[in-house]
């Protein structure tokens, strides 16, 4: 079993309230879940208006599938016009790793 996750640091556009931030982050999370069948959540910068931390994870039997999906997720987020992807940190582990 392979487990992969991606930590994304995002800079949002012209956002001046947490309500506006939520209106950008929630659809992104829904799109990630629906398009890639991954778990996705806002995980950081919760109190900042223009920043968002997003975590994405998945489990698969094949490491290459995990790599491919995380690559596609990162590209999908980077192409969103309403935000800038500042950084992406990835980790992939096997269930047999210690």
WOQUITA-V496885 format. One record per residue. N is the residue number from 0. SS is DSSP state (alpha for helix, beta for strand, coil for the rest). PSI is psi as a letter, one per 20 degrees, with the letter a starting at -180 (NA if undefined). OMEGA is omega in radians with two decimals (* if undefined). Layout:
# WOQUITA-V496885
n ss psi omega
N SS PSI OMEGA
N SS PSI OMEGA
This chain:
# WOQUITA-V496885
n ss psi omega
0 coil p 3.13
1 beta p 3.14
2 beta p 3.13
3 beta q 3.06
4 beta q -3.08
5 beta p 3.07
6 beta o -3.07
7 beta p 3.04
8 beta o -3.02
9 beta q 2.98
10 beta p -3.09
11 beta q -3.10
12 coil c -3.06
13 coil n -3.07
14 coil p -3.10
15 coil j 3.11
16 coil q 3.09
17 alpha h 3.11
18 alpha g 3.10
19 alpha h 3.09
20 alpha g 3.13
21 alpha h -3.13
22 alpha i 3.05
23 alpha h -3.04
24 alpha g -3.11
25 alpha g 3.10
26 alpha h 3.09
27 alpha g 3.14
28 alpha g 3.11
29 alpha g 3.13
30 alpha g 3.12
31 alpha g -3.14
32 alpha g -3.07
33 alpha g -3.04
34 alpha h -2.99
35 alpha i -3.11
36 coil l 3.13
37 coil r 2.95
38 beta p -3.11
39 beta p -3.13
40 beta q 2.98
41 beta p -2.98
42 beta i -3.09
43 beta r 3.13
44 coil l -3.04
45 coil h -3.09
46 coil j 3.13
47 coil p -3.07
48 coil g -2.99
49 coil j 3.13
50 beta q 3.07
51 beta p 2.98
52 beta p -3.11
53 beta p 3.07
54 beta p 3.13
55 beta p 3.12
56 beta q 3.05
57 beta r 3.11
58 beta p 3.13
59 beta r 3.14
60 coil h -3.03
61 coil p -3.13
62 alpha h -3.13
63 alpha h 3.08
64 alpha g 3.11
65 alpha g 3.13
66 alpha g -3.12
67 alpha g -3.12
68 alpha g 3.13
69 alpha h 3.05
70 alpha g -3.13
71 alpha h 3.11
72 alpha g -3.13
73 alpha g 3.11
74 alpha g 3.13
75 alpha g -3.13
76 alpha g -3.12
77 alpha h -3.12
78 coil i 3.14
79 coil p -3.07
80 coil h -3.05
81 coil j -3.12
82 beta r 3.06
83 beta p 3.07
84 beta o -3.12
85 beta g 3.11
86 beta q 3.09
87 beta p 3.11
88 beta p -3.01
89 beta q 3.04
90 beta p 3.10
91 beta p 3.14
92 beta q 3.06
93 beta q 3.10
94 coil i 3.11
95 coil i 3.07
96 coil q 3.10
97 coil NA *
